[in-house]
Amino acid sequence: MTATTRLGLSLVVLSFAATAFGCSDPADVAGDYTVALTNRENGCNFDSWTVGNTSNNIPVTITQEGSSMSATVGGGAAVVLDLALGAHVYQGDVDGSHLSATLYGDRSATNGNCTFTYNSTFDADADGDFLTGEIRYTPATNGNPDCATIEGCVNRQEFNGSRPPQ
């Protein structure tokens, strides 16, 4: 086998591996989105969480550098996130047209000897100027047995959003 043949074969194998393992060039998802969301499961028993309630016209700005992205939530939703979690900016990655990001809460709460914060993650798929996905809120606990009532709970919202055409 010649060096040229080996190089060509290596490129084919690398291309196949990238496709098989989900590695692909990130879509351009940067922009100013208007998002609508709907409350779903209230597994963590949040006060004032009504399944089926919707919120519309939430401003979200996504910035992107290569496959790294951040999503900054604005308006009243930013105030709610700041009060509940202590922040309103998600950090994550774009793989192809899929976005995945986390907001690590720093607003501590206690339940007996359980100390915890809530983190929020979102997964979304981009299709041109549109995003659809879900947001999950989960506790990060100190592992104390008093945390048993919230350990593994999940609150979930579904969302969709759009940006002006690029």
C-alpha positions as CSV (number, residue, x, y, z in Angstrom):
1,M,0.0,0.0,0.0
2,T,1.4,3.4,-1.0
3,A,1.7,6.3,1.4
4,T,-1.0,8.2,-0.7
5,T,-3.4,5.2,-0.4
6,R,-2.8,5.0,3.4
7,L,-3.4,8.7,3.8
8,G,-6.6,8.5,1.8
9,L,-7.8,5.4,3.8
10,S,-6.9,7.3,7.1
11,L,-9.0,10.3,6.0
12,V,-12.0,8.0,5.2
13,V,-11.7,6.3,8.6
14,L,-11.5,9.7,10.4
15,S,-14.5,11.0,8.5
16,F,-16.5,7.9,9.3
17,A,-15.4,8.1,13.0
18,A,-16.5,11.8,13.2
19,T,-19.9,11.0,11.7
20,A,-20.4,7.8,13.8
21,F,-19.6,9.6,17.1
22,G,-21.7,12.7,16.4
23,C,-18.8,15.1,15.8
24,S,-19.8,17.7,13.3
25,D,-19.2,21.3,12.5
26,P,-21.3,23.6,14.7
27,A,-24.3,25.4,13.2
28,D,-24.3,29.2,13.4
29,V,-26.8,29.7,16.3
30,A,-25.7,33.1,17.5
31,G,-28.3,35.8,17.7
32,D,-31.2,37.4,19.6
33,Y,-34.1,35.0,20.1
34,T,-37.6,35.4,21.3
35,V,-38.6,32.3,23.3
36,A,-41.8,30.9,24.5
37,L,-41.9,28.2,27.2
38,T,-44.4,25.9,28.8
39,N,-44.1,24.4,32.3
40,R,-44.2,20.6,32.4
41,E,-43.4,18.3,35.3
42,N,-43.0,19.8,38.8
43,G,-41.0,16.9,40.3
44,C,-39.2,19.2,42.8
45,N,-42.5,20.7,44.0
46,F,-41.6,24.3,43.2
47,D,-44.0,26.9,44.6
48,S,-45.9,28.8,42.0
49,W,-45.2,26.2,39.3
50,T,-48.3,25.3,37.4
51,V,-48.0,22.6,34.8
52,G,-49.2,23.9,31.5
53,N,-48.5,27.6,32.2
54,T,-46.8,29.4,29.4
55,S,-44.5,32.4,29.2
56,N,-43.9,34.2,25.9
57,N,-41.6,36.8,24.5
58,I,-38.6,35.9,26.6
59,P,-35.4,37.5,25.2
60,V,-32.4,35.2,24.9
61,T,-29.1,36.2,23.3
62,I,-26.9,33.4,22.2
63,T,-23.2,34.2,21.6
64,Q,-21.0,31.6,19.9
65,E,-17.3,31.1,19.3
66,G,-16.7,27.9,17.4
67,S,-18.5,25.1,19.2
68,S,-18.7,27.1,22.5
69,M,-21.8,29.1,23.3
70,S,-23.5,31.1,26.0
71,A,-27.2,31.9,26.3
72,T,-28.1,35.0,28.3
73,V,-31.7,35.1,29.4
74,G,-33.2,38.6,29.6
75,G,-36.3,40.4,30.8
76,G,-38.4,39.2,33.7
77,A,-37.1,35.6,33.2
78,A,-33.6,36.8,34.1
79,V,-34.9,38.2,37.3
80,V,-36.7,35.0,38.2
81,L,-33.5,32.9,37.4
82,D,-31.4,35.3,39.4
83,L,-33.7,35.0,42.4
84,A,-34.1,31.2,42.2
85,L,-30.7,30.1,41.0
86,G,-28.4,33.1,41.4
87,A,-27.6,33.6,37.7
88,H,-29.2,33.9,34.2
89,V,-26.4,32.9,31.8
90,Y,-26.0,29.3,30.5
91,Q,-22.6,28.0,29.2
92,G,-22.4,25.1,26.8
93,D,-21.6,23.7,23.4
94,V,-23.0,23.4,19.9
95,D,-22.5,20.0,18.1
96,G,-23.9,20.2,14.6
97,S,-27.3,21.8,15.1
98,H,-27.7,20.6,18.7
99,L,-27.1,22.9,21.7
100,S,-26.5,21.8,25.2
101,A,-25.8,24.2,28.1
102,T,-25.8,24.5,31.9
103,L,-26.5,27.2,34.4
104,Y,-24.9,26.3,37.8
105,G,-27.0,27.8,40.5
106,D,-25.2,29.4,43.5
107,R,-28.2,30.3,45.6
108,S,-28.0,27.9,48.5
109,A,-30.9,26.5,50.4
110,T,-31.3,24.1,53.3
111,N,-33.7,21.4,54.4
112,G,-32.7,20.1,57.8
113,N,-29.0,19.1,57.3
114,C,-29.4,19.1,53.6
115,T,-27.7,22.0,51.8
116,F,-28.4,22.3,48.0
117,T,-28.6,24.5,45.0
118,Y,-30.5,24.1,41.8
119,N,-28.8,23.8,38.4
120,S,-30.6,24.3,35.1
121,T,-29.7,22.6,31.8
122,F,-31.1,22.9,28.4
123,D,-30.9,20.9,25.3
124,A,-32.1,22.3,22.0
125,D,-32.1,21.7,18.3
126,A,-31.6,24.5,15.8
127,D,-33.3,24.5,12.4
128,G,-32.3,27.6,10.6
129,D,-33.6,30.5,12.7
130,F,-35.7,28.3,15.0
131,L,-34.8,26.5,18.3
132,T,-36.9,23.8,20.1
133,G,-35.9,22.0,23.2
134,E,-36.4,21.5,26.9
135,I,-35.0,23.0,30.2
136,R,-34.5,20.9,33.3
137,Y,-34.0,22.0,36.9
138,T,-32.2,19.6,39.2
139,P,-30.8,19.8,42.7
140,A,-27.1,19.6,43.6
141,T,-27.0,18.4,47.2
142,N,-24.4,17.8,49.9
143,G,-25.5,14.2,50.0
144,N,-26.9,14.3,53.5
145,P,-29.8,11.9,54.2
146,D,-32.1,14.9,54.8
147,C,-31.8,15.4,51.0
148,A,-33.7,12.3,50.2
149,T,-36.9,14.2,49.5
150,I,-35.4,16.2,46.7
151,E,-32.6,13.8,45.5
152,G,-33.2,13.0,41.8
153,C,-36.2,15.3,41.4
154,V,-36.6,17.2,38.1
155,N,-38.7,20.1,37.0
156,R,-39.0,20.5,33.2
157,Q,-40.1,23.1,30.7
158,E,-40.4,22.8,26.9
159,F,-39.5,25.8,24.7
160,N,-39.3,27.1,21.2
161,G,-37.8,30.3,19.9
162,S,-36.9,32.2,16.8
163,R,-34.5,34.9,15.7
164,P,-34.9,37.3,12.8
165,P,-33.7,35.7,9.5
166,Q,-29.9,35.9,9.1
